[in-house]
């Protein structure tokens, strides 16, 4: 298991980032449920995770004392037939927020996606938060999610030069 230590922001040691494994499914799902509650199943993003397979090389869990305190997952999807990675959910335990853990998880997952050969990452999320990690709505006008969504929350990040350009059409499970 690959482990990366985060720089601690206080006297408490930082959690370690590790690749998510199938054995982590139950505790990671419990974390996601705590953070988002049952309403997460109504979100359009869930339609892209149902029946999909996790990109294991791009999905990370922040572990503290043997339990997950943060996670970020990536999934393969297509936009009008073009393959991109779909980021989400990003979940951080409320007790671990405001120290940069979410940002670190996103940046690490995007770098892993770049290393795995993905050209862009798509997500639905809060623009002010995700623009700090390089996401933008500049090239998302033609992207059609599989259900109702606030189009301003559809964001892309290029992982290679121009990787976020020319993407349009329906988003679907790859």
HELIX and SHEET records of a PDB file:
HELIX    1   1 UNK A   22  UNK A   24  5                                   3    
HELIX    2   2 UNK A   25  UNK A   36  1                                  12    
HELIX    3   3 UNK A   38  UNK A   42  5                                   5    
HELIX    4   4 UNK A   44  UNK A   49  1                                   6    
HELIX    5   5 UNK A   56  UNK A   58  5                                   3    
HELIX    6   6 UNK A   94  UNK A   96  5                                   3    
HELIX    7   7 UNK A  101  UNK A  115  1                                  15    
HELIX    8   8 UNK A  127  UNK A  130  1                                   4    
HELIX    9   9 UNK A  131  UNK A  133  5                                   3    
HELIX   10  10 UNK A  151  UNK A  153  5                                   3    
SHEET    1   A 7 UNK A   3  UNK A   5  0                                        
SHEET    2   A 7 UNK A  16  UNK A  19 -1                                        
SHEET    3   A 7 UNK A  60  UNK A  64 -1                                        
SHEET    4   A 7 UNK A  67  UNK A  79 -1                                        
SHEET    5   A 7 UNK A  82  UNK A  92 -1                                        
SHEET    6   A 7 UNK A 120  UNK A 124  1                                        
SHEET    7   A 7 UNK A 154  UNK A 158 -1                                        
SHEET    1   B 6 UNK A   3  UNK A   5  0                                        
SHEET    2   B 6 UNK A  16  UNK A  19 -1                                        
SHEET    3   B 6 UNK A  60  UNK A  64 -1                                        
SHEET    4   B 6 UNK A  67  UNK A  79 -1                                        
SHEET    5   B 6 UNK A 169  UNK A 173 -1                                        
SHEET    6   B 6 UNK A 143  UNK A 144  1                                        
END                                                                             
